[in-house]
Amino acid sequence: MNSGDTAWVLTATALVLLMTIPGLAFFYGGLVRRKNVLSIMIQCFIVVCVISLHWMLIGYSLAFGPSISGIIGNLDWIGLTGVGAEPHSAYGKTIPHFAFMSFQMMFAIITPALMIGAFAERMKFSAFLIFILLWATVVYAPLAHWVWNADGWLGGLGALDFAGGIVVHVSSGISALVLAIMLGKRLGYNHRPIRPHNLPFTVLGGALLWVGWFGFNAGSSLAADGLAAQAMVATQAATAAAALTWVLVEWWHNGSPTVLGAVTGAIGGLVAITPACGFVSPMSAMMIGMMSGALCYLAVAVIKGKLGYDDSLDAFGVHGVGGIFGTMAVGVFAQEAYGGKTGLLSGNVEQFAVQGLLVVVAVAFAIAMTFILYKIVDAIIGMRVEEKNEIVGLDLTQQSESAYTVIE
Amino acid sequence: MKLVIAIIQPHKLESVKKELEAVDVNLMTVTNVLGQGRQKGVTEIYRGAKEAGGLLNKVRLDIAVNEAFVEPTIAAINKGAHTGSVGDGKIFVIELAECVRISSGERGGTAIG
């Protein structure tokens, strides 16, 4: 056990929680209309509560517990039985098992929270609760198991995902797209502009995400060591490059550099470097950031409009697209000197192929399971709010609250 | 009695207020409003989606005056808000049927000033 490593992982754990609340709550909250901001905030807040309990009761055992043929964890660790202050040999040899479990809990929390962006402003709160519980059980836990469990089958093939490009961002981003399509467009979408109601909230939330992401990426080293520092440098390089790229591209394409563009570009860079930050050089990280910034812009500003689905806050366009790109980028840019793995540019074709397999498996799995879960929950209680409630707004109809008073 | 309604540029409120006070018109109601005139609003861009027709911020003044103050009020607003470009705003004058001061119950012309 090492006190420095433990201190860093505990700190990083708190930083990752900061990403969901208040980071994501404000990032998404600012992007919706005044009548729906509280619905976003409560969804982000309640995800923290529901998934924390789910994780300690069963989720952690399914994801990281002793493996059944590399597919899923058994139930030995339910209720955190056998998880304690002593380190576990496979999950951070120098930190308490409790610290690893807590760090991973924050990842399990933010992943379903990211999907809120796709179904914002139109999903029933009750349906949301049931859906995320099911999703955490049959999508997140298995995927985390396959990639990160010591005996997971995808990890066993050599698939690399340093901090969750696949497990967190592709799983949530792809599921988000499925949800946005199945749920249908918001009323009035395409006919009337739907403007963000408070962009300063979005900038605040986006900036908190950036800060918290150092816990996410550098914390994934599970030690206060050189690899953590490398991940931190890569994270900063990619994020700065992606934000700047988005702004420059839209300035050229639309005539104005926007603050929403800068923040969105930054998130695109953070997502793309997440799987790669433990395997690439700072200069490669810059390249990954630039390419991700441009790619996410293309997905959100050009392609989404042509396809016509209503991914309200671009959960797919940023997390799905950036996550897939970053996962493939590991297979291209990984370098022996930075984390001991190699990619295409170092002549390793096999790694690139394995990363491709990782993407295909995660995308197919997320699509299939989200489709099935949607059908189940929709059949039981209905996913979408009634039309009149959508018009009045979710804050008043789901929560019986208003964010802003007009008259005292 | 007349009701003078003026729609002006928000940044001209201070100078209009000063001109009105100079002609002894001190009572007014001020509200933030949105609108568009000949300049047709603005285009906003969110994540690459252009949204034309965004309305511009304006300030509206509602001022009730007796007949003798109508022209000085119009002149003061004009002086304070005029720049000569589109978007300076408009002044509307309409007949006012009645005025009641709630604190004293006074009515008509004496209740206005």
Chai-1 contact restraints between the chains, C-beta under 6 A:
chainA,res_idxA,chainB,res_idxB,connection_type,confidence,min_distance_angstrom,max_distance_angstrom,comment,restraint_id
A,P193,B,E51,contact,1.0,0.0,6.0,A-B,restraint_1
A,N254,B,I45,contact,1.0,0.0,6.0,A-B,restraint_2
A,S256,B,I45,contact,1.0,0.0,6.0,A-B,restraint_3
A,T258,B,I45,contact,1.0,0.0,6.0,A-B,restraint_4
A,L260,B,Y46,contact,1.0,0.0,6.0,A-B,restraint_5
A,V300,B,R47,contact,1.0,0.0,6.0,A-B,restraint_6
A,A301,B,R47,contact,1.0,0.0,6.0,A-B,restraint_7
A,A301,B,G48,contact,1.0,0.0,6.0,A-B,restraint_8
